[in-house]
Amino acid sequence: MAQVRPDTGRFAWPVRRRTPGPAGTAEDIAAQDVAEREAADRQLPLPEPEPMLDPPPRFNLAAFRLGALGLALVLTVGITMARLFVSGPPSVAELRAQAGVDTWTELPIGVKKDQPGTAYRDEDGTWRGFDIDIAYMIAEDLGFRRDEVEFYAIESEDRARMQAVDADYKRVPVKLVIASFSITEERKKMPGVRFSAPYLYTEQSVLTLSSDKHRPVSALTDLKGERVCSISASTSTAAPERAGAIVLPRNLISQCIVDLRQHRVDAVSTDAAILAGYKAKFPGEFDHWDLGLDVTEAWGINVGENPALQKLVDLTLYRSYADPKDTRWEEAYERNLQSEVDENGKTPIAVAQQPRVARPDVRELPWEHVFE
């Protein structure tokens, strides 16, 4: 039987010395050895086969690059979506929600009712004029049809209060005031006043009766000591007063026109875009004089205490200015102010180009066309 060798721990067979002799030949000894080995093989267990190991995988550089690219794309998309929906300026939808536009069933707007060319209500109740067309342009972009826009007459002193009157002379709060409202630093500080970007540039001028054969008026100093009617709470009263004129303020320009016709005043002074309408409507009755003043009157839209609405209005004005396909401002000017040029002669009416509008800080989502 096999024995374990203490020095190696491996199986070994006991040594047997065999000598040939009479008991057997060399062939007999060889046969005996074979028999003994076969007997040992039947007694020893076969060794367990060694498991076959797979070769180590090769490093795939192309797969690594593809995975890194995918990870970068995922991170980029994630950061972009976070910027779109979490950070940055508000979107149009957010501005509409903040302004409350989507809850309004109609859009009440305060306008002048007695200024031909800018804002005038005919005897049949139809509203016409440059300010009226600008109001319709803004209402359209806010999502209101024309029959959902309600115009209410507003006086100059009520433009900051956003309070107009209806046909029964009842007070009506309005969402917008588009009423030849000049932007000034003093007015910006008034409670309830928040201006849009300018939508028209004009200047101050003077209207006199042609029948009076009044001497030519080239400067306000020509009216020193004379009676000049102007609209109260307007920017037009200060300059005649500084020139030494006697200023008689009225709430409506139409009241000044009545005073002029009845010779209670010698002249009427206010913005040229307003006086040009009376000269064009009654060309033989009035003379319209250019004063050559350096001060530009920039008309703005008052949105009251509603900064989100201000951005939406500025967005409309910006698109009208920047988009060459948007001709609504140009059409309004051509229809209401350019048509008065011939009757007013050399006296400027207003700048025949929309004032430049800065791009409002509004977030544009990829599927939107906010600035088009």
C-alpha positions as CSV (number, residue, x, y, z in Angstrom):
1,M,0.0,0.0,0.0
2,A,1.2,3.5,-0.7
3,Q,2.6,5.5,2.1
4,V,2.9,9.3,2.7
5,R,6.4,10.6,2.7
6,P,7.0,12.9,5.6
7,D,9.5,15.1,3.7
8,T,7.2,15.9,0.7
9,G,3.7,15.0,1.8
10,R,3.3,13.2,-1.5
11,F,2.4,9.5,-2.0
12,A,5.3,7.1,-2.4
13,W,5.6,3.4,-2.9
14,P,7.7,1.1,-0.5
15,V,10.9,0.1,-2.2
16,R,11.2,-3.6,-2.9
17,R,14.4,-5.0,-4.1
18,R,14.0,-7.8,-6.6
19,T,16.7,-10.0,-7.7
20,P,16.3,-12.4,-10.6
21,G,16.8,-16.0,-9.6
22,P,15.2,-19.3,-9.9
23,A,11.9,-17.9,-8.6
24,G,11.3,-15.8,-11.7
25,T,12.8,-14.3,-14.8
26,A,13.0,-10.6,-15.8
27,E,9.7,-10.9,-17.7
28,D,8.0,-12.3,-14.6
29,I,9.3,-9.3,-12.5
30,A,8.0,-6.8,-15.1
31,A,4.6,-8.5,-15.2
32,Q,4.4,-8.4,-11.4
33,D,5.2,-4.6,-11.4
34,V,2.5,-3.9,-13.9
35,A,0.0,-5.9,-11.9
36,E,1.0,-4.0,-8.7
37,R,0.6,-0.6,-10.4
38,E,-2.9,-1.5,-11.7
39,A,-3.9,-2.6,-8.3
40,A,-2.7,0.7,-6.8
41,D,-4.6,2.7,-9.5
42,R,-7.8,0.9,-8.5
43,Q,-7.3,2.0,-4.8
44,L,-6.2,5.7,-5.2
45,P,-8.9,8.3,-6.1
46,L,-8.5,10.2,-9.3
47,P,-7.5,13.9,-8.9
48,E,-10.2,16.5,-9.4
49,P,-9.9,18.1,-12.8
50,E,-8.7,21.8,-12.6
51,P,-11.4,24.3,-13.6
52,M,-11.0,26.0,-17.0
53,L,-10.6,29.8,-16.5
54,D,-11.9,32.3,-19.0
55,P,-9.2,34.6,-20.3
56,P,-9.3,38.2,-18.8
57,P,-11.5,40.6,-20.9
58,R,-9.8,43.0,-23.1
59,F,-10.3,46.8,-22.3
60,N,-12.7,48.3,-24.9
61,L,-11.7,52.0,-25.4
62,A,-14.5,52.6,-27.9
63,A,-17.2,51.5,-25.4
64,F,-15.6,53.7,-22.7
65,R,-15.7,56.8,-25.0
66,L,-19.3,56.1,-26.0
67,G,-20.3,55.9,-22.3
68,A,-18.5,59.1,-21.4
69,L,-20.2,60.9,-24.3
70,G,-23.6,59.7,-23.1
71,L,-22.9,60.8,-19.6
72,A,-21.9,64.3,-20.9
73,L,-25.1,64.5,-22.9
74,V,-27.2,63.6,-20.0
75,L,-25.5,66.2,-17.8
76,T,-25.8,68.9,-20.5
77,V,-29.5,68.2,-21.0
78,G,-30.1,68.2,-17.2
79,I,-28.3,71.5,-16.7
80,T,-30.2,73.1,-19.7
81,M,-33.5,71.9,-18.4
82,A,-32.7,73.3,-14.9
83,R,-31.8,76.6,-16.4
84,L,-35.0,76.7,-18.5
85,F,-37.4,75.7,-15.8
86,V,-35.8,76.7,-12.5
87,S,-33.5,79.7,-13.0
88,G,-33.4,82.8,-15.1
89,P,-36.0,85.4,-16.1
90,P,-39.7,84.5,-16.1
91,S,-41.4,83.1,-19.2
92,V,-44.4,84.6,-21.0
93,A,-46.7,82.1,-19.2
94,E,-45.2,83.0,-15.8
95,L,-45.6,86.7,-16.6
96,R,-49.2,86.2,-17.6
97,A,-49.9,84.3,-14.4
98,Q,-48.2,87.0,-12.3
99,A,-50.1,89.8,-14.1
100,G,-53.4,88.0,-13.8
101,V,-54.1,88.4,-17.6
102,D,-55.6,84.9,-18.0
103,T,-58.3,85.7,-15.4
104,W,-59.6,88.9,-17.2
105,T,-62.7,88.5,-19.4
106,E,-62.1,91.9,-20.9
107,L,-59.4,94.5,-21.1
108,P,-60.4,98.0,-19.8
109,I,-58.2,100.7,-21.1
110,G,-58.2,104.4,-20.2
111,V,-57.8,106.7,-23.2
112,K,-58.5,110.3,-24.2
113,K,-61.8,110.9,-26.0
114,D,-61.4,114.5,-27.5
115,Q,-58.1,114.3,-29.4
116,P,-58.5,113.9,-33.1
117,G,-55.7,111.9,-34.6
118,T,-54.6,110.4,-31.3
119,A,-57.7,109.3,-29.4
120,Y,-61.2,110.4,-30.3
121,R,-64.7,109.0,-29.8
122,D,-67.1,109.7,-32.7
123,E,-70.7,110.6,-32.2
124,D,-71.6,107.0,-33.1
125,G,-69.3,105.7,-30.3
126,T,-66.5,104.6,-32.5
127,W,-63.0,105.1,-31.1
128,R,-60.3,106.2,-33.5
129,G,-56.7,107.5,-33.3
130,F,-53.1,106.5,-32.9
131,D,-53.4,105.6,-29.2
132,I,-56.5,103.5,-30.0
133,D,-54.5,101.5,-32.6
134,I,-51.6,101.0,-30.2
135,A,-54.1,99.8,-27.6
136,Y,-55.5,97.2,-30.0
137,M,-52.0,96.1,-30.9
138,I,-51.2,95.4,-27.2
139,A,-54.5,93.8,-26.6
140,E,-54.0,91.4,-29.5
141,D,-50.7,90.2,-28.1
142,L,-52.3,89.8,-24.7
143,G,-54.9,87.5,-26.2
144,F,-57.9,89.8,-26.4
145,R,-60.2,90.2,-29.4
146,R,-61.3,93.7,-30.4
147,D,-64.8,93.2,-28.9
148,E,-63.2,92.3,-25.6
149,V,-61.4,95.6,-25.3
150,E,-63.3,98.3,-23.4
151,F,-62.2,101.9,-23.8
152,Y,-63.1,104.5,-21.1
153,A,-62.5,108.2,-21.2
154,I,-59.8,109.4,-18.8
155,E,-58.7,112.9,-17.8
156,S,-55.1,113.9,-17.4
157,E,-55.2,114.1,-13.6
158,D,-56.6,110.6,-13.4
159,R,-53.9,108.8,-15.5
160,A,-51.8,108.1,-12.4
161,R,-54.8,106.9,-10.4
162,M,-55.8,104.5,-13.3
163,Q,-59.4,105.8,-12.9
164,A,-61.5,106.5,-15.9
165,V,-65.2,107.1,-16.4
166,D,-67.9,105.2,-18.3
167,A,-70.8,106.7,-20.4
168,D,-72.7,107.4,-17.2
169,Y,-69.7,109.2,-15.7
170,K,-69.1,106.5,-13.1
171,R,-65.6,105.7,-12.0
172,V,-64.0,102.6,-13.7
173,P,-60.6,101.1,-12.8
174,V,-58.5,100.3,-15.9
175,K,-55.7,97.9,-16.5
176,L,-53.8,100.2,-18.9
177,V,-53.6,103.9,-19.6
178,I,-52.8,104.9,-23.1
179,A,-53.5,108.6,-23.1
180,S,-50.7,110.7,-24.5
181,F,-49.0,110.3,-21.1
182,S,-45.4,111.7,-21.3
183,I,-42.7,109.9,-19.3
184,T,-40.9,112.1,-16.8
185,E,-38.7,111.4,-13.8
186,E,-41.2,113.1,-11.5
187,R,-44.1,110.9,-12.7
188,K,-42.0,107.7,-12.4
189,K,-41.9,108.4,-8.6
190,M,-45.7,108.9,-8.3
191,P,-47.7,106.1,-6.6
192,G,-49.5,104.0,-9.1
193,V,-47.3,104.9,-12.1
194,R,-45.2,102.3,-13.9
195,F,-44.4,103.2,-17.5
196,S,-43.7,101.0,-20.5
197,A,-41.0,101.8,-23.0
198,P,-41.8,104.9,-25.1
199,Y,-44.1,104.3,-28.0
200,L,-44.1,107.8,-29.6
201,Y,-41.8,110.9,-29.7
202,T,-43.4,114.3,-30.1
203,E,-42.8,117.9,-28.9
204,Q,-44.7,120.9,-27.5
205,S,-46.2,123.4,-30.0
206,V,-48.9,126.2,-30.1
207,L,-52.3,126.6,-31.7
208,T,-53.9,130.0,-32.4
209,L,-56.9,131.2,-34.4
210,S,-56.3,132.0,-38.0
211,S,-59.0,134.7,-37.9
212,D,-57.1,136.6,-35.2
213,K,-54.3,137.2,-37.6
214,H,-52.1,136.5,-34.6
215,R,-48.5,137.4,-35.1
216,P,-46.3,134.4,-35.9
217,V,-45.2,132.4,-32.9
218,S,-41.7,131.0,-33.1
219,A,-41.0,130.7,-29.4
220,L,-43.0,130.7,-26.1
221,T,-41.5,134.1,-25.3
222,D,-43.7,135.5,-28.1
223,L,-46.7,134.7,-25.8
224,K,-45.3,136.6,-22.8
225,G,-48.2,138.3,-21.0
226,E,-50.8,136.5,-23.1
227,R,-53.4,134.0,-22.0
228,V,-52.4,130.4,-22.9
229,C,-54.6,127.4,-22.2
230,S,-53.0,124.0,-21.5
231,I,-54.1,120.7,-20.0
232,S,-53.8,120.5,-16.2
233,A,-51.5,117.8,-14.8
234,S,-49.6,117.8,-18.1
235,T,-46.0,118.7,-18.9
236,S,-47.2,121.5,-21.1
237,T,-47.9,124.1,-18.4
238,A,-44.4,124.7,-17.1
239,A,-42.7,126.0,-20.2
240,P,-45.3,128.8,-20.9
241,E,-45.2,129.9,-17.3
242,R,-41.4,130.2,-17.4
243,A,-41.8,132.3,-20.6
244,G,-44.1,134.7,-18.8
245,A,-47.4,133.6,-20.2
246,I,-50.6,133.5,-18.2
247,V,-51.5,129.8,-18.1
248,L,-55.1,128.8,-17.7
249,P,-55.3,125.0,-17.1
250,R,-58.1,122.8,-18.2
251,N,-58.9,119.1,-17.7
252,L,-59.5,118.5,-21.4
253,I,-57.9,119.8,-24.5
254,S,-61.4,120.2,-26.0
255,Q,-62.1,122.8,-23.3
256,C,-59.1,124.7,-24.3
257,I,-60.3,124.7,-27.9
258,V,-63.6,126.1,-26.8
259,D,-61.9,128.9,-24.9
260,L,-59.8,129.7,-27.9
261,R,-62.8,129.9,-30.2
262,Q,-64.6,132.2,-27.8
263,H,-61.4,134.3,-27.4
264,R,-61.1,133.6,-23.7
265,V,-57.5,132.7,-24.4
266,D,-55.0,133.8,-27.0
267,A,-53.4,130.4,-27.7
268,V,-53.4,126.7,-26.7
269,S,-50.1,124.9,-26.0
270,T,-49.6,121.2,-25.6
271,D,-48.0,118.3,-27.5
272,A,-47.8,118.7,-31.3
273,A,-49.3,115.3,-32.0
274,I,-52.5,116.5,-30.2
275,L,-52.8,120.0,-31.7
276,A,-52.1,118.6,-35.2
277,G,-55.3,116.7,-35.1
278,Y,-57.3,119.9,-34.6
279,K,-55.4,121.7,-37.3
280,A,-56.1,118.8,-39.7
281,K,-59.8,118.6,-38.8
282,F,-60.4,122.3,-39.0
283,P,-57.6,123.5,-41.4
284,G,-59.0,126.9,-42.0
285,E,-59.7,127.7,-38.4
286,F,-56.4,127.3,-36.7
287,D,-52.7,128.0,-37.2
288,H,-50.2,125.5,-35.8
289,W,-46.8,126.8,-34.7
290,D,-43.5,125.0,-34.2
291,L,-41.7,126.3,-31.1
292,G,-38.4,124.6,-31.8
293,L,-38.0,123.3,-28.2
294,D,-35.3,120.8,-27.4
295,V,-37.4,118.8,-25.0
296,T,-38.8,115.7,-26.5
297,E,-42.1,114.3,-25.2
298,A,-41.9,110.5,-24.9
299,W,-45.3,108.9,-24.5
300,G,-45.6,105.8,-22.4
301,I,-48.2,103.4,-21.3
302,N,-49.1,103.3,-17.6
303,V,-49.6,99.8,-16.2
304,G,-50.1,100.8,-12.6
305,E,-48.7,98.5,-9.9
306,N,-48.2,95.5,-12.2
307,P,-44.6,94.9,-13.2
308,A,-45.4,91.7,-15.0
309,L,-47.9,93.5,-17.2
310,Q,-45.2,96.1,-17.9
311,K,-42.9,93.4,-19.3
312,L,-45.7,91.9,-21.5
313,V,-46.4,95.4,-22.9
314,D,-42.7,96.0,-23.5
315,L,-42.5,92.7,-25.3
316,T,-45.2,93.8,-27.7
317,L,-43.4,97.1,-28.3
318,Y,-40.1,95.3,-28.8
319,R,-41.5,92.9,-31.3
320,S,-43.2,95.7,-33.2
321,Y,-39.9,97.6,-33.3
322,A,-37.5,94.6,-34.0
323,D,-39.6,92.5,-36.4
324,P,-39.6,93.9,-39.9
325,K,-42.7,91.8,-40.7
326,D,-44.6,93.5,-37.8
327,T,-46.0,96.7,-39.4
328,R,-48.7,97.5,-37.0
329,W,-47.0,100.6,-35.5
330,E,-46.2,101.9,-39.0
331,E,-49.7,101.4,-40.1
332,A,-51.1,103.2,-37.1
333,Y,-48.8,106.2,-37.7
334,E,-49.6,106.3,-41.4
335,R,-53.3,106.2,-40.8
336,N,-53.5,108.7,-38.0
337,L,-50.5,111.1,-37.9
338,Q,-48.9,111.0,-41.3
339,S,-52.2,111.7,-42.9
340,E,-52.2,115.1,-41.1
341,V,-48.9,116.3,-42.4
342,D,-50.2,118.2,-45.4
343,E,-52.6,120.3,-43.4
344,N,-49.9,121.1,-40.7
345,G,-47.3,122.3,-43.2
346,K,-43.8,122.7,-41.8
347,T,-44.8,122.2,-38.2
348,P,-43.6,118.7,-37.0
349,I,-46.2,116.4,-35.6
350,A,-44.2,113.4,-34.2
351,V,-41.2,111.3,-35.1
352,A,-42.2,109.0,-37.9
353,Q,-40.3,106.1,-36.5
354,Q,-41.1,103.9,-33.5
355,P,-38.8,104.6,-30.6
356,R,-36.1,102.0,-29.9
357,V,-37.2,99.4,-27.4
358,A,-34.7,97.4,-25.3
359,R,-35.2,93.6,-25.5
360,P,-37.2,92.7,-22.3
361,D,-35.8,90.2,-19.9
362,V,-38.1,87.3,-20.8
363,R,-37.2,83.6,-20.9
364,E,-37.9,82.0,-24.2
365,L,-38.5,78.2,-24.2
366,P,-37.1,76.2,-27.1
367,W,-40.6,75.5,-28.6
368,E,-41.7,79.2,-28.3
369,H,-41.2,82.1,-30.6
370,V,-41.4,84.9,-28.1
371,F,-39.4,87.5,-29.9
372,E,-40.8,86.9,-33.4
